[in-house]
Amino acid sequence: MDAQPAAVVRVADCNWMQVEEYLQHDDRAVLPVGSTEQHAYLSLATDSILAERIAVDAAEPLGVLVLQAMPFGIAPGFAAFPGTVSLRPETLVAVLVETLGTLRGQGFRRFLIVNGHGGNTPARAPLEAWGARWHDWWDSAAVREEAAAVYPGDATHASWFESFPWTRVTGVELPTEEKPMVTDREALRELEPAAVRAAIGDGSYGGPYAVSDEEALRVWNAGVTEVRALIESL
């Protein structure tokens, strides 16, 4: 018997007629939410890249539709790093609610938001009150357990924890030495953007800039498995 082709799950790869057909048998949708902000030597789009890719990797075997990632989030502290974009919390909530509301009007009923950026946390409660499920893929018990097995120190912003082949910038070499940890990250929230930049230098919060791809993929696969289980449970 011939193998069946993989289901098309990315909305960006569909036309409207295919989505209409999808709605005849499923009403689930996954919305990745990220941020455009400094990630030291990694892509400014790291959070969006990771949120969308983990959603697609998780949803593909299930044939559940995944929207393109919301590229902008709440990142005021990094505003002094060129390329960073920051929205007010109420703006992000309004955009996400209107996005899902449009889809609900078309027949979608079950929604999972896969968040890739810690700064977006203020949007969680309003979106859950609206009726969506929210998942911080990078902060789950399974991912953190695997991360601790790979590296016993803290898994931090713009460190090895976010360094995958798909978040690295072509032609940019990562430092080989570990960066000392930024110990009081809560205090950064009280600083103006220029002071944040002065305090953290290249933007990493500390630790190795990379581990082996094999080790990184152990963390990634734990995240994919967890997101897939959440989609199945919608």
N, C-alpha and C positions, 0 to 999 in steps of 0.2 A: 504493500500500500504506500502511495506517495505521502511524504510528510506534509502536514498542513502548514501554510505560511504563518509566521508569527502575527498576532493581532496588532493592528495599528492602534497605539494608545495615545500618541501625542496629538493634541488638537492641531498643532501646527502642521501635521502631516495629513490632515483630513480636510475634505470640503464639507459644506453644510449638509449635503445630502447623506454623507456617510454618518455624520453625527445624528441626523434624524433617524437613520436606520438603527444606530446604536441605542437610541432611546426607546426603541421598540422592545428591547430585552434587558436594559439596565438603566438605572437612574443615578449611578454613582459618578462622582467627579473628584479628582484630586487637584488641589491648587497649591503649588509650591510658592513660598514667600521668602524672599531673600533680602539683600541689601547691596548697594554699591558703595563700597567704603574701602579704606586702606587695609591691606592685609600684608604689610611689609613687602617681601619679594614676590608674593603670590598675586594672582589676578585681583583687581578691584572688584570683580564680579564673583568672587569666591563663594559667598553665601548663597547667591542665586544659582550658580552652577551646581553646587552641592545639593541644594533643595530640589531642583528639577531632576537632576540625574538620579538621585536616590528614589524619588517618586516614580520615575520611569522604570528603573530597574525592578522596583517592587511591584509595579502595576502590570508590567508586560505579560507575565504568565497568566494573569487574571483577566486580561483584556479590558481593563478599566481605564477610562479616559483621563489624561493628565493635561492640564492647561500649561501654557508657558509660564515661567516664574514671574511673579511680581518683582521687578528688579530693584525697587527703591524701598527703604525701610527707615527706621528711626535710628539715626547715627550722629547726633549733634556733637558728641565729644571728638569726633574725628574730622570735623569740618575744616580744620586747618591743613589737612592733607589733600592736595589737589586730586580731583577726580571723585572724591567722596560726595554723595548726595544724601541729604537728610530731610525726612518729612516730619511734620508734627504728628503726635499719636492720633489725634482726631482725624487728620487727613488720611492716614493709613487705614484707620477703621472705616471711614466713609467709602474709600475706594474698594476695600474688600467686601463690605456689605453690599454695595451697588453691583459689584461683579457677581457675587453669588445670587443676588436677587434677580439679576437678568437671567441667569441660568435656571433658577427656580421657575421663572415664568415660562421657560421652554420645556419643562418637564423633569429637570434634574431635582432630586429630592435628598440625596445623601452626599455629604461633603466632608472631605478630610483636608485640612490645611497642614501641609508639611513645612514647618518653619525652619529656616537655616540661620537665623540671626537672633542672638540673645536680646538685643535692644528692642526687638519687636514685641516683647512680653506684654506691654500695656494693651496690645490689641487682643490678647487671648480671651479675657473675660467677656468683652463685648461680642466677639465672634461666637463664643460658646453659647452666650445668651441668645444669639440669633438662631442657633441651631446647628452650627458646624462643629466638627471635632477638630481639635488642635493638637499637634504633636511636634515637640522640639526634638528633631531626630538626633541631634548631637548631644543631648542632655538626658538620654534615657538610661535606665539602669543597665541594660544589656550592652549598650555602646560604651558606657563609662567603665564597666567591668572589663571589657576587652581592651580598652585603652590602658587601664591600669596594669594589665598583664604585659602589654607591649612596652610601656614606659612607666616606671613607678612614680614619677613626679606628676605635677599638675598638667593636664591637657588644656592648653591655653590658646588664646586668640593668635592667629597668624603663625602658629608653631607647626610642628610635624603633624599635629592633630587635624589640620586642614590642608596638608600638603599631599595632593594626589596627582597623578599624571595629568588630570584634566583641570587642575587649578594652577599649575605652574605656567610661567610665562616663557615662551620660546626664546632661547638665547640668554636667559638670566640664570646664573649659577647661584645656588643657595649657599650661605655660609656653612662651613663644616663644624664650627665650634658651637657649643651651647651658649645661649644668651642667659645671663642671670635673670631670675624671675622678678617681675614687677610684683612686689609683695602686698601693697595696699591698693588693690584695684578699685575698691569702693571709693577711695579718696579721689580717684580720677573723675568720678561723676560730678564732683563739686568744682572742678577746674574749668576755666575757659578753654576753648579749643587750642589756642596757641600754647597754653601751659601744658595741655595734654601731650601735644606734639613734642614739646621740650622734655617732658618727663619720660616718654617711652621711645624716643629716638626713631629707629626704623619702623616702629609700629608693632612689632611682636611683643607679646607679654612674657616671653621667656621660654627656656627649654630648647631642645634640639629643633632645628629648622626642618629636618626631615628624618624619617626612618626608612628602612627598606620598603619597597612597594609591597612585598609579601606581607610584612607586618601591618602596613597601613590598610591593606585589603582585608585583613582579619577584622579590623574595626568597621570598615565599610560594610562587609557582609553581615555583620551583626545588626547594623542599622537597616539594611535592606530587608532582612528577615522580619524585623520588628514592624517596619512600615507595611510590609505585605500582610502581616497578621491584622493590623489595624484596618486595612482596606477590606479584608475578608469579613471583618466583624461589623462593618457599617450597617 
